[in-house]
Structure formats: C-alpha cells, structure tokens
Amino acid sequence: MARIVVIGGTGYAGAHIAREAAARGNEVVVISRKAADAPVDGVQYVQGSVLDLGSLGDVFDGADAVVSSLSPRGDMTDRVLDALRGLIAKLSGTPTRLGVVGGAGGSLVAPGGPRLFDQGFPEEYKHEAQVGIDSLELLQGTDDLDWFFIHPAEVFGPWAEGERTGSYRDGGDVLVRAADGSSTISGADFAVAVVDEIESPQHRRDRFAVGY
C-alpha cells in the first residue's frame, strides 16, 4: 500500500486518480481549495492551497507519491507554475515521487517530433498547453527529484467521459492514436495509467503519453 497525495483531487483528473488509488487499497490524501462535491470513500480530504505549503503541515510526510493535477484555469491561470516550483523545492532530495498531469499539446505527433502544440493547435487552448510544456521543462531541470509527467490523449475531459476498461496504450513521448486517427482516453483509464506508474514505475524522470 502506498501513501498518495493528490493535489487538485476534486477536479476532473484528480478525482479519478484519487478514486482509482483508493480502490486499490492505497492511502489517499486529497488537497484542494474547496470541499469535494462527491467525496470518495476512504479518501482523506484536506482543504488548503499548494501555494502556501507551510499551511498544509505534515501532509506530505511519508508520502510515496505526490500527484499534481492542477489546471491553469480560473484563479490558478497564472499560478500553476508557481505551485509546481514550490512542490519541486519541497520534494527534492526526498524519496517522495512527484507526478504531474500535463496536457496533450506537449506530446509529439511522431517519434522525434514535432509537438501537437506546433501543428495548428487551437488558440483557445494554447495557454493551458504552454503551462504543461513549461511544467515539463521545470521537471527536466531538476537534479535530485524522482518525477514523472503524463500526457493524456487529445480528447480527454468531462465532455468525453467514457468508461473504465482498465486498459490503455503507452506511447512514450508520442501522442497515442487509434487506427482511425482518433486520440481518446476516459478519465477512469487515465487514472489507471497514473496509479500503475506509481505502483510499478516505468518512467522515472521521464514523460509518457497514454490513450487507446
């Protein structure tokens, strides 16, 4: 059993990750700025801001993994990178692994590139995608932090919920597409991939993309 702290665990990706991790018998703590609308049985909820780590006390002590699933939206639009810098400083030099949920935009469309972001990416989503790209660069610049960064498929979100199948494909740094060209993954199966990586690490200090 692992102790897993999920930051932003009341959001779309974070809630799925917390649910999957708890269902496997892990000890799960969710940190969020607001109370959960639908709390998951067996999950401990802590209200607070990752921008003020000191106020969170010992919540990170003994954690095997911390997963950041923050979205650069609302009042976090320009603060996600600040939050990540704080987490990197907090966890560097410790055995705790840091996982970061990114977006599809930074994944490659073919081995060696280019990125999806560079292929006519929709203007309205460019800010979010850039935050993901910058987050990955922050992680890659660390020296003594065990981390992983995960890209979802191109179609991922509550508007395309899907179902839990328990399966997915790992594309390494390349966006995963099906034979028909679609790139999708459900929230539940994305969470399966995240918790699989925590329980059986395959991508230490590396990124990977998942989809069907």
TORKOL-4160 file (C-alpha; in steps of 0.2 Angstrom, whole numbers, padded with zeros to 4 digits, m for minus):
212
<pt num="1" X="0000" Y="0000" Z="0000"/>
<pt num="2" X="0007" Y="0017" Z="m0005"/>
<pt num="3" X="0003" Y="0034" Z="0003"/>
<pt num="4" X="m0003" Y="0045" Z="m0012"/>
<pt num="5" X="m0006" Y="0064" Z="m0010"/>
<pt num="6" X="m0017" Y="0071" Z="m0025"/>
<pt num="7" X="m0016" Y="0090" Z="m0027"/>
<pt num="8" X="m0032" Y="0096" Z="m0035"/>
<pt num="9" X="m0040" Y="0080" Z="m0031"/>
<pt num="10" X="m0058" Y="0087" Z="m0033"/>
<pt num="11" X="m0055" Y="0092" Z="m0052"/>
<pt num="12" X="m0058" Y="0080" Z="m0066"/>
<pt num="13" X="m0041" Y="0071" Z="m0067"/>
<pt num="14" X="m0038" Y="0072" Z="m0049"/>
<pt num="15" X="m0054" Y="0065" Z="m0043"/>
<pt num="16" X="m0052" Y="0050" Z="m0055"/>
<pt num="17" X="m0034" Y="0047" Z="m0049"/>
<pt num="18" X="m0040" Y="0048" Z="m0030"/>
<pt num="19" X="m0054" Y="0036" Z="m0034"/>
<pt num="20" X="m0043" Y="0023" Z="m0043"/>
<pt num="21" X="m0029" Y="0024" Z="m0030"/>
<pt num="22" X="m0041" Y="0021" Z="m0015"/>
<pt num="23" X="m0050" Y="0007" Z="m0024"/>
<pt num="24" X="m0033" Y="m0002" Z="m0025"/>
<pt num="25" X="m0031" Y="0000" Z="m0006"/>
<pt num="26" X="m0019" Y="0014" Z="m0006"/>
<pt num="27" X="m0019" Y="0028" Z="0007"/>
<pt num="28" X="m0025" Y="0043" Z="m0002"/>
<pt num="29" X="m0025" Y="0061" Z="0004"/>
<pt num="30" X="m0033" Y="0075" Z="m0007"/>
<pt num="31" X="m0028" Y="0093" Z="m0006"/>
<pt num="32" X="m0040" Y="0105" Z="m0013"/>
<pt num="33" X="m0045" Y="0123" Z="m0011"/>
<pt num="34" X="m0064" Y="0118" Z="m0010"/>
<pt num="35" X="m0073" Y="0104" Z="m0002"/>
<pt num="36" X="m0077" Y="0089" Z="m0013"/>
<pt num="37" X="m0094" Y="0088" Z="m0021"/>
<pt num="38" X="m0094" Y="0069" Z="m0021"/>
<pt num="39" X="m0081" Y="0063" Z="m0008"/>
<pt num="40" X="m0073" Y="0046" Z="m0012"/>
<pt num="41" X="m0075" Y="0033" Z="0002"/>
<pt num="42" X="m0058" Y="0030" Z="0011"/>
<pt num="43" X="m0050" Y="0046" Z="0005"/>
<pt num="44" X="m0044" Y="0060" Z="0017"/>
<pt num="45" X="m0048" Y="0077" Z="0011"/>
<pt num="46" X="m0038" Y="0092" Z="0016"/>
<pt num="47" X="m0043" Y="0110" Z="0012"/>
<pt num="48" X="m0029" Y="0122" Z="0008"/>
<pt num="49" X="m0018" Y="0129" Z="m0005"/>
<pt num="50" X="m0002" Y="0122" Z="m0013"/>
<pt num="51" X="0003" Y="0140" Z="m0015"/>
<pt num="52" X="0006" Y="0140" Z="0004"/>
<pt num="53" X="0014" Y="0124" Z="0008"/>
<pt num="54" X="0018" Y="0129" Z="0026"/>
<pt num="55" X="m0001" Y="0130" Z="0030"/>
<pt num="56" X="m0003" Y="0111" Z="0025"/>
<pt num="57" X="0008" Y="0105" Z="0040"/>
<pt num="58" X="0014" Y="0087" Z="0039"/>
<pt num="59" X="0003" Y="0081" Z="0025"/>
<pt num="60" X="0017" Y="0077" Z="0013"/>
<pt num="61" X="0027" Y="0067" Z="0027"/>
<pt num="62" X="0029" Y="0049" Z="0022"/>
<pt num="63" X="0021" Y="0051" Z="0005"/>
<pt num="64" X="0027" Y="0038" Z="m0008"/>
<pt num="65" X="0020" Y="0049" Z="m0022"/>
<pt num="66" X="0013" Y="0067" Z="m0024"/>
<pt num="67" X="0002" Y="0069" Z="m0040"/>
<pt num="68" X="m0001" Y="0087" Z="m0046"/>
<pt num="69" X="m0017" Y="0088" Z="m0056"/>
<pt num="70" X="m0019" Y="0107" Z="m0056"/>
<pt num="71" X="m0027" Y="0115" Z="m0071"/>
<pt num="72" X="m0022" Y="0133" Z="m0076"/>
<pt num="73" X="m0039" Y="0140" Z="m0076"/>
<pt num="74" X="m0049" Y="0152" Z="m0065"/>
<pt num="75" X="m0038" Y="0160" Z="m0051"/>
<pt num="76" X="m0025" Y="0147" Z="m0055"/>
<pt num="77" X="m0022" Y="0153" Z="m0073"/>
<pt num="78" X="m0005" Y="0160" Z="m0069"/>
<pt num="79" X="m0001" Y="0151" Z="m0053"/>
<pt num="80" X="0001" Y="0133" Z="m0058"/>
<pt num="81" X="0020" Y="0135" Z="m0062"/>
<pt num="82" X="0022" Y="0144" Z="m0045"/>
<pt num="83" X="0014" Y="0129" Z="m0036"/>
<pt num="84" X="0025" Y="0117" Z="m0046"/>
<pt num="85" X="0041" Y="0126" Z="m0041"/>
<pt num="86" X="0036" Y="0125" Z="m0023"/>
<pt num="87" X="0032" Y="0107" Z="m0024"/>
<pt num="88" X="0049" Y="0104" Z="m0033"/>
<pt num="89" X="0058" Y="0113" Z="m0019"/>
<pt num="90" X="0048" Y="0104" Z="m0005"/>
<pt num="91" X="0051" Y="0086" Z="m0013"/>
<pt num="92" X="0069" Y="0087" Z="m0020"/>
<pt num="93" X="0081" Y="0077" Z="m0010"/>
<pt num="94" X="0067" Y="0066" Z="m0003"/>
<pt num="95" X="0061" Y="0048" Z="m0008"/>
<pt num="96" X="0044" Y="0055" Z="m0012"/>
<pt num="97" X="0040" Y="0054" Z="m0031"/>
<pt num="98" X="0031" Y="0069" Z="m0040"/>
<pt num="99" X="0019" Y="0065" Z="m0054"/>
<pt num="100" X="0012" Y="0079" Z="m0064"/>
<pt num="101" X="m0003" Y="0078" Z="m0075"/>
<pt num="102" X="0000" Y="0088" Z="m0091"/>
<pt num="103" X="m0010" Y="0091" Z="m0107"/>
<pt num="104" X="m0009" Y="0083" Z="m0125"/>
<pt num="105" X="m0001" Y="0098" Z="m0133"/>
<pt num="106" X="0016" Y="0094" Z="m0127"/>
<pt num="107" X="0017" Y="0077" Z="m0134"/>
<pt num="108" X="0025" Y="0073" Z="m0150"/>
<pt num="109" X="0014" Y="0068" Z="m0166"/>
<pt num="110" X="0028" Y="0056" Z="m0172"/>
<pt num="111" X="0045" Y="0050" Z="m0165"/>
<pt num="112" X="0057" Y="0064" Z="m0165"/>
<pt num="113" X="0043" Y="0077" Z="m0166"/>
<pt num="114" X="0035" Y="0089" Z="m0169"/>
<pt num="115" X="0024" Y="0093" Z="m0155"/>
<pt num="116" X="0005" Y="0093" Z="m0156"/>
<pt num="117" X="0006" Y="0111" Z="m0150"/>
<pt num="118" X="0016" Y="0116" Z="m0166"/>
<pt num="119" X="0003" Y="0108" Z="m0178"/>
<pt num="120" X="m0011" Y="0121" Z="m0179"/>
<pt num="121" X="m0016" Y="0119" Z="m0160"/>
<pt num="122" X="m0032" Y="0128" Z="m0156"/>
<pt num="123" X="m0029" Y="0146" Z="m0150"/>
<pt num="124" X="m0041" Y="0145" Z="m0135"/>
<pt num="125" X="m0031" Y="0130" Z="m0128"/>
<pt num="126" X="m0014" Y="0137" Z="m0131"/>
<pt num="127" X="m0011" Y="0144" Z="m0113"/>
<pt num="128" X="m0015" Y="0128" Z="m0105"/>
<pt num="129" X="m0004" Y="0118" Z="m0117"/>
<pt num="130" X="0010" Y="0131" Z="m0114"/>
<pt num="131" X="0009" Y="0129" Z="m0095"/>
<pt num="132" X="0010" Y="0110" Z="m0097"/>
<pt num="133" X="0026" Y="0112" Z="m0108"/>
<pt num="134" X="0034" Y="0124" Z="m0096"/>
<pt num="135" X="0030" Y="0112" Z="m0082"/>
<pt num="136" X="0039" Y="0098" Z="m0090"/>
<pt num="137" X="0054" Y="0109" Z="m0093"/>
<pt num="138" X="0054" Y="0113" Z="m0074"/>
<pt num="139" X="0054" Y="0095" Z="m0070"/>
<pt num="140" X="0068" Y="0091" Z="m0083"/>
<pt num="141" X="0079" Y="0104" Z="m0075"/>
<pt num="142" X="0079" Y="0096" Z="m0058"/>
<pt num="143" X="0094" Y="0086" Z="m0051"/>
<pt num="144" X="0088" Y="0076" Z="m0036"/>
<pt num="145" X="0069" Y="0073" Z="m0039"/>
<pt num="146" X="0061" Y="0057" Z="m0044"/>
<pt num="147" X="0047" Y="0063" Z="m0056"/>
<pt num="148" X="0035" Y="0058" Z="m0070"/>
<pt num="149" X="0025" Y="0068" Z="m0082"/>
<pt num="150" X="0009" Y="0061" Z="m0090"/>
<pt num="151" X="0001" Y="0067" Z="m0106"/>
<pt num="152" X="m0017" Y="0062" Z="m0109"/>
<pt num="153" X="m0024" Y="0059" Z="m0126"/>
<pt num="154" X="m0030" Y="0073" Z="m0137"/>
<pt num="155" X="m0049" Y="0071" Z="m0132"/>
<pt num="156" X="m0049" Y="0070" Z="m0113"/>
<pt num="157" X="m0061" Y="0078" Z="m0101"/>
<pt num="158" X="m0078" Y="0078" Z="m0093"/>
<pt num="159" X="m0086" Y="0081" Z="m0111"/>
<pt num="160" X="m0079" Y="0064" Z="m0116"/>
<pt num="161" X="m0080" Y="0054" Z="m0100"/>
<pt num="162" X="m0080" Y="0037" Z="m0107"/>
<pt num="163" X="m0079" Y="0021" Z="m0096"/>
<pt num="164" X="m0066" Y="0012" Z="m0086"/>
<pt num="165" X="m0059" Y="m0003" Z="m0096"/>
<pt num="166" X="m0044" Y="m0005" Z="m0086"/>
<pt num="167" X="m0033" Y="m0004" Z="m0102"/>
<pt num="168" X="m0023" Y="0009" Z="m0111"/>
<pt num="169" X="m0008" Y="0011" Z="m0123"/>
<pt num="170" X="0008" Y="0019" Z="m0118"/>
<pt num="171" X="0015" Y="0029" Z="m0132"/>
<pt num="172" X="0031" Y="0036" Z="m0124"/>
<pt num="173" X="0033" Y="0054" Z="m0129"/>
<pt num="174" X="0022" Y="0051" Z="m0144"/>
<pt num="175" X="0003" Y="0055" Z="m0144"/>
<pt num="176" X="m0007" Y="0039" Z="m0144"/>
<pt num="177" X="m0019" Y="0037" Z="m0159"/>
<pt num="178" X="m0031" Y="0023" Z="m0163"/>
<pt num="179" X="m0031" Y="0016" Z="m0181"/>
<pt num="180" X="m0044" Y="0028" Z="m0186"/>
<pt num="181" X="m0034" Y="0043" Z="m0181"/>
<pt num="182" X="m0044" Y="0047" Z="m0165"/>
<pt num="183" X="m0034" Y="0050" Z="m0149"/>
<pt num="184" X="m0045" Y="0047" Z="m0134"/>
<pt num="185" X="m0045" Y="0041" Z="m0116"/>
<pt num="186" X="m0058" Y="0041" Z="m0102"/>
<pt num="187" X="m0055" Y="0049" Z="m0086"/>
<pt num="188" X="m0055" Y="0032" Z="m0077"/>
<pt num="189" X="m0042" Y="0024" Z="m0088"/>
<pt num="190" X="m0031" Y="0039" Z="m0087"/>
<pt num="191" X="m0031" Y="0037" Z="m0068"/>
<pt num="192" X="m0027" Y="0018" Z="m0071"/>
<pt num="193" X="m0011" Y="0023" Z="m0080"/>
<pt num="194" X="m0006" Y="0036" Z="m0067"/>
<pt num="195" X="m0009" Y="0023" Z="m0052"/>
<pt num="196" X="0000" Y="0010" Z="m0062"/>
<pt num="197" X="0015" Y="0021" Z="m0064"/>
<pt num="198" X="0015" Y="0025" Z="m0045"/>
<pt num="199" X="0014" Y="0006" Z="m0041"/>
<pt num="200" X="0026" Y="m0001" Z="m0054"/>
<pt num="201" X="0037" Y="0014" Z="m0060"/>
<pt num="202" X="0042" Y="0013" Z="m0079"/>
<pt num="203" X="0046" Y="0031" Z="m0082"/>
<pt num="204" X="0057" Y="0038" Z="m0069"/>
<pt num="205" X="0062" Y="0056" Z="m0073"/>
<pt num="206" X="0053" Y="0054" Z="m0089"/>
<pt num="207" X="0036" Y="0058" Z="m0098"/>
<pt num="208" X="0024" Y="0047" Z="m0107"/>
<pt num="209" X="0008" Y="0049" Z="m0116"/>
<pt num="210" X="m0007" Y="0037" Z="m0114"/>
<pt num="211" X="m0023" Y="0033" Z="m0125"/>
<pt num="212" X="m0032" Y="0019" Z="m0133"/>
